[in-house]
Amino acid sequence: MSGSCPHSNPRGRADGTKRAPTGSLGMRKVFRAHLGFYDTIVATTSQKAALAAWGAAPAEFAQGFAKVTKDPEAVAAALKQPGVVLRRPYGSKGAFKLVPDAPRAPKRKRGGA
């Protein structure tokens, strides 16, 4: 380790203490995705971790169905429960919840077929 930064040792620091895993440093982003009938959010450290939490394919980000969100209400809700997927019905302004409200059925038009 001669000539290198004392914190560059991946096994620990020069003083013998271990590095905290990246996930516990609070360096989380809040990711949002439209999946099925729901808008979903999750606070995690990476796109890969968000996809795993959602059980989604990597194409969700490439196709624009998932992205980082800066919406203050979504960020606050997700950061209260990091790693937990929260949902709300797509297009609603309600709160994101672990057990979301049921989506509303569209109104049926009267008249013609």
C-alpha positions as CSV (number, residue, x, y, z in Angstrom):
1,M,0.0,0.0,0.0
2,S,3.0,2.3,-0.2
3,G,2.3,5.7,-1.8
4,S,-1.4,5.1,-2.0
5,C,-4.4,6.7,-0.2
6,P,-5.0,5.1,3.2
7,H,-8.6,4.5,2.2
8,S,-7.9,2.7,-1.1
9,N,-7.5,-0.7,0.6
10,P,-10.8,-2.6,-0.3
11,R,-10.5,-4.8,2.7
12,G,-10.5,-1.9,5.2
13,R,-8.9,1.3,6.2
14,A,-5.4,2.0,7.5
15,D,-6.8,2.3,11.0
16,G,-8.2,-1.3,10.8
17,T,-11.8,-0.4,10.5
18,K,-14.0,-1.9,7.8
19,R,-15.5,0.2,5.0
20,A,-19.3,0.5,5.1
21,P,-21.0,-1.2,2.2
22,T,-22.2,1.3,-0.4
23,G,-25.9,0.6,0.4
24,S,-25.5,1.8,4.0
25,L,-24.0,5.1,3.2
26,G,-27.3,6.7,2.4
27,M,-26.2,7.3,-1.2
28,R,-29.6,6.3,-2.5
29,K,-31.5,7.5,-5.5
30,V,-35.2,7.2,-5.9
31,F,-36.3,5.4,-9.0
32,R,-39.8,5.5,-10.5
33,A,-41.4,3.2,-13.0
34,H,-44.8,2.7,-14.6
35,L,-45.5,-1.1,-14.2
36,G,-48.9,-2.4,-15.1
37,F,-51.7,-0.4,-13.4
38,Y,-49.3,1.2,-11.0
39,D,-46.7,4.0,-10.6
40,T,-43.9,2.5,-8.4
41,I,-41.0,4.0,-6.5
42,V,-38.0,2.5,-4.7
43,A,-35.1,4.1,-3.0
44,T,-31.9,2.1,-3.7
45,T,-28.3,2.6,-4.8
46,S,-28.5,1.7,-8.4
47,Q,-30.6,0.9,-11.4
48,K,-29.7,-2.7,-11.2
49,A,-30.9,-2.8,-7.5
50,A,-34.2,-1.0,-8.5
51,L,-34.8,-3.5,-11.3
52,A,-34.2,-6.4,-8.9
53,A,-36.7,-4.9,-6.4
54,W,-39.3,-4.5,-9.1
55,G,-38.6,-7.9,-10.6
56,A,-38.3,-6.1,-14.0
57,A,-36.2,-6.4,-17.1
58,P,-33.2,-4.2,-17.8
59,A,-35.0,-2.7,-20.7
60,E,-37.3,-0.7,-18.4
61,F,-34.7,2.1,-18.2
62,A,-33.7,2.0,-21.8
63,Q,-37.4,2.1,-23.0
64,G,-38.2,5.0,-20.7
65,F,-40.6,3.2,-18.4
66,A,-38.2,3.7,-15.4
67,K,-36.1,6.7,-14.4
68,V,-34.7,8.6,-11.4
69,T,-37.3,10.9,-9.9
70,K,-36.8,14.2,-8.0
71,D,-40.5,14.6,-7.1
72,P,-40.2,15.7,-3.4
73,E,-43.2,13.7,-2.2
74,A,-42.1,10.5,-4.0
75,V,-38.5,10.9,-2.7
76,A,-39.7,11.5,0.9
77,A,-41.9,8.4,0.8
78,A,-39.3,6.2,-0.7
79,L,-36.5,7.3,1.6
80,K,-38.7,6.4,4.7
81,Q,-38.6,2.7,3.5
82,P,-35.4,2.2,1.5
83,G,-35.4,-0.9,-0.7
84,V,-39.2,-1.3,-0.4
85,V,-41.3,-0.9,-3.6
86,L,-44.2,1.5,-3.0
87,R,-47.1,1.8,-5.4
88,R,-50.1,4.0,-6.3
89,P,-52.6,3.7,-9.1
90,Y,-51.2,5.0,-12.4
91,G,-52.1,8.6,-13.0
92,S,-53.4,9.2,-9.5
93,K,-52.1,11.9,-7.1
94,G,-52.5,9.7,-4.1
95,A,-49.8,8.6,-1.7
96,F,-47.3,5.8,-2.6
97,K,-48.0,2.9,-0.3
98,L,-46.8,-0.7,0.3
99,V,-50.4,-1.9,-0.3
100,P,-51.8,0.5,-2.9
101,D,-55.3,1.7,-3.5
102,A,-57.1,-0.2,-6.2
103,P,-56.9,1.4,-9.6
104,R,-60.2,3.1,-10.8
105,A,-62.0,1.5,-13.7
106,P,-62.6,3.9,-16.6
107,K,-66.1,5.3,-16.9
108,R,-68.2,3.6,-19.4
109,K,-69.6,5.7,-22.2
110,R,-73.3,5.4,-22.8
111,G,-74.7,5.1,-26.3
112,G,-73.1,3.7,-29.4
113,A,-71.1,0.6,-29.7
